Every structure is written in structure tokens, then in C-alpha cells.
Amino acid sequence: MGAGGAIVACTLSATPILGDFDDSGCFLCDAGLTGDAPAALTAQQAAADSAMAYCTQLAKCSQITIGEDYGSLSVCVSRRTTENLNGIAAPGTGTTPETTEACALSYATLSCADFLNDIVTPACRPQVGTGANGAPCAFSGQCQSAFCQVASNSVCGTCQPEPASGSSCALYKCPAGLHCALAQWSLDSGRKQ
């Protein structure tokens, strides 16, 4: 919640999380990563490439945001690399090093306005995973619906149908491509009116 505004609805973003998973596919902090990467492109390389592309774009578009959210470019890259590795290693995920790398390459195509308003390229949309609705998840790529519904201030959720623009985000994080708009933000574009 910001600027004293009330949360209104999900509209044109998702913020992934950091850590690792237990046997149910849920998130755990400080646990070891698992998962094998293809020989041609490793998970580590794809995760690092995606993190660098995202953080470089964020630094280019908003020094204030990178400072407030991460403190520095290097911290952003480190955290996002871990986040990306976890997304690739998550149980039942459709996310691969190749899809992560494709997303990384697409960041440079976004204008700063689109990037800062959480517009995602097709390459960065969540991949389809194996989790049926109701299955535990931490990343949308674990779900057949490509949406993991995670309560605000939580790291684990359940696979659910993706909500439409205008759906309430008072209790849950929004899916990729949508962000939770405040009263002073437009529900259509996510930009201030």
C-alpha cells in the first residue's frame, strides 16, 4: 500500500520470491537447490543472464527503485539469480533454462514505461507446469494454469485459475502482467491518472 491509497484491484505484474522448496513444492529459505540443467545452457547461466538483464533494465529505468528495492545493482543481480534458479528448480515447473534465457533477451525490447508498469513480454509469461488447481506452489510456472495464487506477505500458495484484470488483489499477489493498483492508479493501464 502506498501514498495512503487503498488497494483496488489487479491490473496490467508479478514479483517472484527467493529461496527453495520442500517436498510439496512449497518455498523454504536457506535450503539447497535441486534440479538438473541441460548441458547446452545451464540453469546457473540462464538465471544469471536473466537477473543481469532485469536489473540492468531496472537501473536504466529507475535508479530510485533499484536503490529502494535492492540497495545496489549487484544485490539485485544476486537476489534475482537465486530467484530465477528457484523458479527453474521448482517441482513440476515448466520453466527451463531456455525459457528463462528467452525472457532475459526480451527485457531490452521494453520501454521504461512498460517495464516500470510491469508489462511483460510474451517470453516472460509464466510457463505451464504440472500442478492442478489447488496444488501447492511458489511459482506460477509450477501450475497448469500458469498462476500460483500467493497471499500477500506469503511465499507459498496454490495453483488457481488466473484472475482477470479488475479482480481484487486485497488478499493475493497479482499474476504476471498485472499489478495491484492503488486508488490513484488506473485499472486499465497501471499508469497514474
N, C-alpha and C positions, 0 to 999 in steps of 0.2 A: 504494500500500500504506500502511496507516495503523495506528496503535496496535499495531504489532508483529504484526498478524494476517496470515494468508496469504490471497491471493486465492482465492476459491472458485468463483464462477460468476456469470454474468449473471443479473440478476433485476430485478423491477419497478423508462433514462436515456441520453442521448447528449449529448456535449459537442461542438458543432461547432467548426470551426477558422477561422483568419483567413488572408487572402492572396488570390492569384489563380491562374490555371491556365495550363498550356502547351497546345499543340495536341492532346495526347492526353486532355485533361480532368483532368490532374493539377495539383496545387497548386504555386504558386510564390509566394514572398514578394516584395514590392516591385514587382510588375508592375502595369500599368494594368488597370482593369476594363473589360469589354466587355459588350455586351448592351443591347437597347433595351427601354424600359418603355412600357406603354400610356399614352395621353395622359391618361386619367381619373385614374389613380393611378400615380405614378412609383415606380420601384424605390427611389429615394432616400427618398421619403416613407414607403413601406411598411417599408423596412429600419430607418429611424429610429424609426417608431412601435413596431415590434416590439421593438427594442432598449430603448426607454424603458419599455415595458410589462414586459419581462422584468426589467430592472434595478430598476425601482420595486418589483416584487413581491419580488425578492431582498433589497432593502434593508428592506422591510417585514418580511420573514420572518426575516432573519438578517444583522444588521449585521456580525457577525464574519465570515461567509462573504464578503460583498461586500468587506470590508476585506482579507481574506486573498487572495482571488482577483483583485481589481481595484485595490484601494487606495482607490477613491472611486466614487461614482455616475457622475460624468462620464467617468471612464476606462472603466467598464463600458459605458456607452451608446456611446462611441466605438468600442470594440472590437467590441461586438455589432452595431453598424450595419455595420461593414466585413464582418464575418462574414455577416450577412444579405445584403448586396449581392453577395458572392461566391457565396452559395447560389443567388441569383436569376440570376446571370450565368453560372453553370457550364454547360459544354457538355452538351447533351442533358438538361437538368434539366426536371422537371415543376413546379418551384417558380416561382411567379409573384408579382408584387406583390400580387395579390388573395389568394392563399393565405397569403402572409406577413402581410398585414393581418388576415385572419381569425384566424390564430394569435395575433396581438397582442391582439385583442379578447377572446380566451378566457383569457388569463392571470389576469384578475381573478376568474374563476369558481373558481379553485383555492384550496383551503385551504392554509395554510402547510405543514401536514404533508404534503399531497400534492405541493406544489411542491418542497419540500426533499427528498422521496423520489423525485423525477424522474418522477412520474406526469404523463403528457402528455394533453392534451385531444385529441379526435378532430381538431380543426382544426390541431393542431400535429404530427400524424403526418407523416412524410415523404411527399411526392408521388411518383408513379410517373414515372420518367424513361425514357430510351430505351436505356440501357446494358444489354446482355445480361450474364448471369453471366460473369465473367472480364474484363469491360471495365474500364479504369482509371477511378477516381473519387476524389473528395474529399468528396462529399456524398451522402447516401443518396437525395436527390431526383434524382440522375443515373441511377439504376438501375431497371430494370423490376421488380426485386424490392423496391424501396424500401429497400434495405440496402446500404451501402458498407462492406465489411469492411476496417477500417484497423487495422494493428498498433499496439499501444501505443507511444507516443512517436514515431509517424509521422504524416504528414499525407495521404499517398496510399494508396489501397487498390484493391480490385477489387470489382465488383458480385458479390454472393453471395446465396444464399437466406438469409432472416432466421433466426438461431438462436432456438431456444425458450428459455424461462426454464429455468434449470438448466444450460445449456450452459457450457462452460468459457470464462472470459474471461482466462485466464492470458496469452494472447498477443495478443488482439484487443480493441478497444473494443466496447462493447455497443451494440445498436440503440436507437433512441428508445423510451422507455417502460421500458427495463431499465437497471439499473446494476450495476456489478461489486461484488458483496458481499464483505465480509471475513468471516473465520471467525466473528466475534461478531455478524454480521448474519443475519437470517432470509432464506432464499432465496425465501420466498413473498411477503413484503411489503416487504422492504428496510429494515424498522424493527428497531432493536435489540431483542433478546430480554430 
